[in-house]
Amino acid sequence: MTKEVLPPLSIKKYLQNNLSADKKILISLSCGIDSTVLFDLIIKSKYFNNKNIYYLIFDHQKRSEGKYEIKQFIKHYKLLNKNVFIKKLTLKDKLSGFQEKSRSIRYDFLFKFSKKRNIEDIFLGHHLDDLNETFFLRKIQQSSAFGLSNIFIQKYKEIKIHRPLKKYSKKQIKSHANKNRLVWFEDRSNLELEYTRNKIRNYLYSRKIFKQINSERITFSKILHLNRLHQNFFKRKQNKIFEIEIEKFNNLNDTLKFFTIQSFYYEYRYLLLKKQIRDENIRNFIKILKAHLKNSKDLSVFSGKIGVINKKICINLT
């Protein structure tokens, strides 16, 4: 049996197409293989000035060896005296919802860290396997078409999120790491089946349905225009205030109104403190917008109020 030859990884073209070379960037490092390969590719591309590259390492303080691994990683790659920062995370509940909670905390801190240093672009090490695992997770959670068509957010508030490895598989990433003799540290918790994502990862490979899930994900990604439907009817005026072009909206049939509101809430879900809109919330929203609002008081809708601001119908998310 001939050994499979994997194509080399490259992100130089991605960088050239998406960022100017004088940009400040932030790389989120875990010291694991994925972010290590991302780090290696960015450095070897020589696209950015090294002084403009910032590194943020999260220490979840969940494994006793984690602190040692971070020190060894920094020492091996000679990141001492560079733009390297370590953020310790502390969660009271180490198991229940740990991965989701820590992800939310990381995103929030990445945003605050970047804003403070005028960084507009964050790089994460997510790859093709992560895409498919998240798609499958959302599928079993009965996510809507919006959730299945747009797996990874491209912006968190005003910060752009870059995932240049998302077209590469874990197998390709491992091949690159071994070929280039990279040093990384395996997180043993990635093998523990107490976590839902780890169970999904194990299931997809044990049942050999990874290609099937990938094909289905690609099909859903082609209806991404649905996520932009709200842009024709909801215009952002301030951070949480959006003007509603009510006449245009009310000319839609109820099905399109439903999709428009759903896409609006999905786009701005980061403003909602994890609240999830339900079908009855959307139907109530539609009913309110059918009414004559010009002379009425503010009316409550899901996660906000609808009222008149400067003679325009607006929703203020709270």
Stockholm file with secondary structure:
# STOCKHOLM 1.0

chainA/1-318         MTKEVLPPLSIKKYLQNNLSADKKILISLSCGIDSTVLFDLIIKSKYFNNKNIYYLIFDHQKRSEGKYEIKQFIKHYKLLNKNVFIKKLTLKDKLSGFQEKSRSIRYDFLFKFSKKRNIEDIFLGHHLDDLNETFFLRKIQQSSAFGLSNIFIQKYKEIKIHRPLKKYSKKQIKSHANKNRLVWFEDRSNLELEYTRNKIRNYLYSRKIFKQINSERITFSKILHLNRLHQNFFKRKQNKIFEIEIEKFNNLNDTLKFFTIQSFYYEYRYLLLKKQIRDENIRNFIKILKAHLKNSKDLSVFSGKIGVINKKICINLT
#=GR chainA/1-318 SS CCCCCCCCCCCHHHHHHHCCTTCCEEEEECSSHHHHHHHHHHHHHTCSCGGGEEEEEEECCCSTTHHHHHHHHHHHTTCTTSSEEEEECCCSCSSTTHHHHHHHHHHHHHHHHHHHTTCCEEECCCCHHHHHHHHHHHHHTTCCHHHHHCCSCSEETTEEEECTTTTSCHHHHHHHHHHTTCCCCCCGGGGCTTSHHHHHHHHHHHTTCHHHHHHHHHHHHTTGGGGGGGGGTEEECSSSEEEECHHHHHTSCHHHHHHHHHHHHHHTGGGTTTCCCCHHHHHHHHHHHHSCCTTSCCEEETTEEEEEETTEEEEEEC
#=GC SS_cons         CCCCCCCCCCCHHHHHHHCCTTCCEEEEECSSHHHHHHHHHHHHHTCSCGGGEEEEEEECCCSTTHHHHHHHHHHHTTCTTSSEEEEECCCSCSSTTHHHHHHHHHHHHHHHHHHHTTCCEEECCCCHHHHHHHHHHHHHTTCCHHHHHCCSCSEETTEEEECTTTTSCHHHHHHHHHHTTCCCCCCGGGGCTTSHHHHHHHHHHHTTCHHHHHHHHHHHHTTGGGGGGGGGTEEECSSSEEEECHHHHHTSCHHHHHHHHHHHHHHTGGGTTTCCCCHHHHHHHHHHHHSCCTTSCCEEETTEEEEEETTEEEEEEC
//
